[in-house]
Amino acid sequence: MNNDLALNENKDILYAGFVLHRTGITALGEPSFEDWQQVGEFIKKAEGAVHFWIGDWLNYGESKWGEMYTQAMDATEYDYQTLKNDKWVANKIELSLRGDNLGISQAKEIASLPKEEMEYWANEIKKEPITVRDLKQKIKDRKKAALPTPVIPDGIFSVLYADPPWDIGSMVLDKWE
């Protein structure tokens, strides 16, 4: 079977003995098991890449013709906020940092980090897949580990005053009275 990617007259994708329509897949003739597997791998990669593609596409359109959100909303049927997020993430995470394990959700988590940290986490995710939840925790743990350990002076004192750093984001305040 021919495993080249092509489009037919309806702009359906022809790949490995299958036609990928907007609403489903049709086999052409008798594709092999290997062809079937290749299509599954293609679908998985495409699904994981769509938001990066959209972000890169929007960044190109903006650099070439100016803001393109109205046209992009018409073409993709995604809402403004999704397109804005995709564009921002794709702009922040350069292509060389993206890998098969870096989904758009993980990319959103690391995109606002300083460049060195972003690169560190992108490379870690390339090595091993990680859930967004675990990534958030690991980022938090790494930040906490980077904080200097306070020095406690030797001697006898009648008062010990400590002012540890507080993670305001994790504090829950019920009411102020």
C-alpha positions as a printed NumPy array, in Angstrom:
array([[  0.   ,   0.   ,   0.   ],
       [  1.108,   3.594,  -0.599],
       [  1.92 ,   5.26 ,   2.725],
       [  2.329,   8.779,   1.365],
       [ -0.017,  11.383,   2.758],
       [ -2.318,  12.858,   0.124],
       [ -5.59 ,  14.741,  -0.214],
       [ -8.452,  13.749,  -2.469],
       [-10.845,  16.126,  -4.244],
       [-12.916,  16.482,  -1.035],
       [ -9.77 ,  17.41 ,   0.927],
       [ -9.979,  14.127,   2.843],
       [ -6.631,  12.678,   3.909],
       [ -5.492,   9.552,   2.072],
       [ -2.98 ,   7.543,   4.091],
       [ -1.847,   3.92 ,   4.26 ],
       [ -4.901,   2.485,   2.54 ],
       [ -7.453,   4.568,   4.414],
       [ -9.425,   7.744,   3.791],
       [ -9.643,   9.978,   6.847],
       [-12.801,  12.059,   6.48 ],
       [-13.84 ,  14.831,   8.832],
       [-16.412,  12.487,  10.349],
       [-14.763,   9.046,  10.091],
       [-12.409,   6.631,   8.344],
       [-12.956,   4.394,   5.325],
       [-10.691,   1.58 ,   4.151],
       [ -9.555,   1.603,   0.526],
       [ -9.474,  -2.003,  -0.659],
       [ -7.814,  -4.358,   1.849],
       [ -5.228,  -2.445,   3.92 ],
       [ -2.762,  -4.61 ,   5.839],
       [ -2.492,  -4.824,   9.605],
       [  0.668,  -2.691,   9.38 ],
       [ -1.265,  -0.053,   7.398],
       [ -3.981,  -0.079,  10.06 ],
       [ -1.34 ,   0.412,  12.784],
       [  0.275,   3.285,  10.862],
       [ -3.046,   5.083,  10.599],
       [ -3.568,   4.706,  14.356],
       [ -0.122,   6.18 ,  15.018],
       [ -0.856,   9.032,  12.618],
       [ -4.168,   9.777,  14.359],
       [ -2.472,   9.841,  17.765],
       [  0.254,  12.202,  16.543],
       [ -2.252,  14.448,  14.776],
       [ -4.495,  14.654,  17.836],
       [ -1.558,  15.67 ,  20.015],
       [ -0.268,  18.184,  17.499],
       [ -3.436,  20.059,  16.52 ],
       [ -3.15 ,  22.876,  19.053],
       [  0.565,  23.386,  18.318],
       [ -0.281,  23.457,  14.601],
       [ -3.005,  26.025,  15.2  ],
       [ -0.678,  28.155,  17.338],
       [  2.117,  28.053,  14.751],
       [ -0.402,  28.743,  11.978],
       [ -1.761,  31.786,  13.853],
       [  1.73 ,  33.091,  14.615],
       [  2.622,  32.83 ,  10.93 ],
       [ -0.621,  34.521,   9.857],
       [ -0.116,  37.356,  12.303],
       [  3.486,  37.931,  11.234],
       [  2.463,  37.901,   7.565],
       [ -0.949,  39.656,   7.539],
       [ -1.685,  40.949,  11.046],
       [ -4.182,  39.653,  13.576],
       [ -6.009,  36.611,  12.189],
       [ -8.405,  35.535,  14.975],
       [-11.651,  36.152,  13.08 ],
       [-10.479,  34.104,  10.116],
       [ -9.067,  31.401,  12.416],
       [-12.342,  31.11 ,  14.35 ],
       [-14.191,  30.636,  11.048],
       [-11.666,  28.104,   9.72 ],
       [-11.255,  26.016,  12.885],
       [-14.488,  26.583,  14.818],
       [-12.412,  27.04 ,  18.002],
       [-13.294,  29.931,  20.283],
       [-11.149,  33.028,  20.657],
       [ -9.638,  32.013,  24.012],
       [ -8.534,  28.586,  22.736],
       [ -6.901,  30.177,  19.693],
       [ -5.239,  32.839,  21.842],
       [ -3.877,  30.16 ,  24.211],
       [ -2.615,  27.989,  21.33 ],
       [ -0.894,  30.964,  19.728],
       [  0.73 ,  32.038,  23.   ],
       [  1.994,  28.537,  23.849],
       [  3.316,  27.914,  20.32 ],
       [  5.1  ,  31.268,  20.45 ],
       [  6.707,  30.471,  23.825],
       [  7.682,  26.817,  23.228],
       [ 10.   ,  26.734,  20.249],
       [  9.805,  23.765,  17.91 ],
       [ 13.119,  22.278,  19.093],
       [ 11.69 ,  21.901,  22.628],
       [  8.595,  20.019,  21.533],
       [  8.562,  16.249,  21.589],
       [  6.064,  13.411,  21.363],
       [  5.429,  13.483,  25.121],
       [  4.82 ,  17.234,  25.327],
       [  1.118,  17.843,  24.93 ],
       [ -0.479,  21.258,  24.807],
       [ -1.542,  20.968,  28.47 ],
       [  2.009,  20.312,  29.664],
       [  3.264,  23.061,  27.354],
       [  0.829,  25.538,  28.952],
       [  2.29 ,  24.678,  32.366],
       [  5.892,  25.346,  31.366],
       [  5.391,  28.202,  28.868],
       [  5.362,  30.916,  31.529],
       [  8.499,  29.651,  33.299],
       [ 11.875,  31.334,  32.823],
       [ 13.603,  30.077,  29.659],
       [ 16.096,  27.827,  31.484],
       [ 13.32 ,  26.188,  33.524],
       [ 11.105,  25.808,  30.457],
       [ 13.939,  24.08 ,  28.607],
       [ 14.667,  21.861,  31.61 ],
       [ 11.056,  20.67 ,  31.862],
       [ 10.608,  20.274,  28.095],
       [ 13.684,  18.023,  28.043],
       [ 12.453,  16.058,  31.073],
       [  9.077,  15.503,  29.398],
       [ 10.837,  14.364,  26.2  ],
       [ 12.53 ,  11.618,  28.243],
       [  9.411,  10.368,  29.991],
       [  5.701,  11.202,  29.736],
       [  4.228,  12.992,  32.747],
       [  0.688,  13.992,  33.629],
       [ -0.147,  17.664,  34.044],
       [ -0.926,  17.059,  37.704],
       [  2.457,  15.413,  38.346],
       [  4.225,  18.104,  36.322],
       [  2.668,  20.856,  38.452],
       [  3.797,  19.065,  41.612],
       [  7.33 ,  18.494,  40.315],
       [  7.649,  22.153,  39.296],
       [  6.463,  23.189,  42.75 ],
       [  8.885,  20.756,  44.45 ],
       [ 11.796,  21.965,  42.333],
       [ 11.038,  25.609,  43.186],
       [ 10.829,  24.74 ,  46.866],
       [ 14.125,  22.819,  46.749],
       [ 15.823,  25.819,  45.135],
       [ 14.997,  28.064,  48.099],
       [ 17.979,  28.671,  50.376],
       [ 17.925,  27.014,  53.797],
       [ 17.864,  29.672,  56.485],
       [ 20.792,  29.803,  58.882],
       [ 19.837,  29.484,  62.535],
       [ 22.345,  31.293,  64.743],
       [ 24.088,  29.546,  67.62 ],
       [ 23.543,  30.766,  71.161],
       [ 20.822,  31.225,  73.73 ],
       [ 18.02 ,  33.608,  72.896],
       [ 14.832,  34.523,  74.701],
       [ 12.911,  34.955,  71.429],
       [ 13.144,  33.088,  68.154],
       [ 11.456,  34.856,  65.238],
       [ 10.904,  32.991,  61.988],
       [  9.428,  34.346,  58.783],
       [  9.292,  31.387,  56.356],
       [  8.203,  31.928,  52.756],
       [  4.491,  31.322,  52.384],
       [  2.934,  29.745,  49.35 ],
       [ -0.036,  32.112,  49.16 ],
       [ -1.493,  30.199,  46.195],
       [ -2.181,  27.134,  48.35 ],
       [ -3.67 ,  28.952,  51.35 ],
       [ -7.409,  28.747,  51.739],
       [ -9.11 ,  31.573,  53.584],
       [-12.727,  30.987,  54.537],
       [-13.684,  34.405,  55.853],
       [-12.17 ,  37.64 ,  56.973],
       [-13.893,  38.963,  60.043]])
